[in-house]
Amino acid sequence: MTDITIHVEVKVHPTENLEKVKRAVENVFGKVEYETRSYNNSCLLIAKTKGTEGLTKLYNLLRRERIRDAARAVFFKGLTEKTITFYLNKQVAYAEHLSFSSATAESPLGPIKVEITCDNPVELINWLAPKTV
């Protein structure tokens, strides 16, 4: 698996602490590069990382939480030609756990949007979340 890029976007509302939102992202993706942009009355936090190193924490969380089958279904549902798009609950990520979310937030603070782009996303899904049965 080569040429993997991970692009993460999170709206940070005025009532939220930017550092805590960054920690939520790092709890799932490890060390990332950040950029912030103004967005309405809040800010948009953009995080980027590359390669399987950027997915190691996610890989390990999927195993620890024993949710590979659920993750696999979410990944395939969000699969387009070369991109996998999915959403994570921000508060759960801050607590170092995983909970998949929808684009329209089930949480009032909104989800973490993740886009993983690579040449062979099916191979990547099979590595991240192989079938358990």
C-alpha positions in Angstrom: 0.0 0.0 0.0 1.6 3.2 -1.1 0.6 6.9 -1.5 -1.9 7.0 1.4 -3.0 10.5 2.5 -5.3 11.1 5.4 -7.2 14.4 5.5 -9.2 15.2 8.7 -11.6 18.1 9.2 -13.3 19.2 12.4 -15.4 22.2 13.2 -14.3 23.8 16.5 -17.2 25.7 18.0 -16.6 28.8 20.2 -17.6 26.7 23.3 -14.9 24.1 22.6 -11.2 24.1 23.5 -9.0 23.8 20.3 -6.3 21.8 22.2 -8.9 19.2 23.3 -10.2 18.9 19.7 -6.6 18.4 18.5 -6.1 15.7 21.2 -9.2 13.9 19.9 -7.7 13.8 16.4 -4.3 12.7 17.7 -5.9 10.0 19.8 -7.0 8.4 16.5 -4.3 9.5 14.0 -1.2 10.2 16.1 1.1 13.0 15.0 -0.5 15.2 12.3 0.1 18.6 10.7 -2.5 21.2 11.5 -4.0 24.2 9.8 -7.0 26.3 11.0 -9.4 28.4 9.0 -12.2 30.7 10.0 -15.6 29.1 9.5 -18.8 31.1 10.3 -18.6 31.8 14.0 -16.2 28.9 14.6 -13.0 27.6 13.2 -12.3 24.6 10.9 -9.4 22.5 12.1 -7.7 20.6 9.3 -5.2 17.8 10.0 -3.1 15.9 7.5 -0.9 12.9 7.7 0.4 10.2 5.3 1.1 6.5 5.0 0.2 3.6 7.2 2.0 5.3 10.1 -0.8 7.8 10.1 -3.3 4.9 10.4 -1.5 2.9 13.1 -3.5 4.3 16.0 -6.8 3.7 14.1 -5.7 0.2 13.2 -4.9 -0.6 16.9 -8.2 1.1 18.1 -10.3 -1.0 15.7 -8.7 -4.2 17.3 -8.9 -3.0 20.9 -12.6 -1.9 20.5 -13.4 -5.1 18.6 -15.4 -3.2 15.9 -13.6 -4.3 12.7 -16.7 -5.7 11.1 -18.7 -2.5 11.9 -15.7 -0.4 10.6 -15.5 -2.5 7.5 -19.1 -1.8 6.7 -18.7 1.9 7.3 -15.5 2.1 5.2 -17.2 0.3 2.2 -20.2 2.5 2.5 -18.0 5.6 2.3 -15.9 4.2 -0.6 -15.6 6.0 -3.9 -13.0 5.3 -6.6 -9.9 6.2 -4.6 -11.2 7.7 -1.4 -12.8 6.3 1.9 -14.9 8.9 3.7 -16.2 8.4 7.2 -17.2 10.3 10.4 -16.1 9.8 14.0 -17.7 11.1 17.2 -15.5 13.9 18.5 -16.1 13.3 22.3 -15.6 9.6 22.0 -12.3 10.1 20.1 -11.2 12.5 22.9 -11.7 9.6 25.4 -9.4 7.4 23.2 -12.2 5.2 21.8 -14.0 5.0 18.5 -17.6 5.5 17.5 -18.6 6.1 14.0 -21.0 8.9 13.3 -23.0 10.3 10.4 -22.2 13.4 8.4 -25.1 15.2 10.1 -24.0 15.0 13.6 -25.5 12.8 16.2 -23.6 15.0 18.6 -24.3 18.7 19.0 -20.6 19.5 18.6 -20.4 17.8 15.2 -18.3 14.9 13.9 -14.7 14.4 12.8 -14.7 14.0 9.0 -12.0 11.7 7.7 -11.0 11.2 4.1 -8.4 8.6 3.3 -7.1 8.6 -0.3 -5.0 5.9 -1.8 -4.4 3.9 -5.0 -6.1 0.7 -3.7 -8.7 1.5 -1.1 -10.1 -2.0 -1.0 -6.7 -3.3 0.0 -6.4 -0.7 2.6 -9.8 -1.6 4.1 -8.8 -5.3 4.1 -5.7 -4.3 6.1 -7.4 -1.9 8.5 -10.5 -4.0 9.1 -10.3 -7.6 7.8 -13.3 -9.8 8.1 -13.4 -11.4 11.5 -15.7 -14.3 10.5 
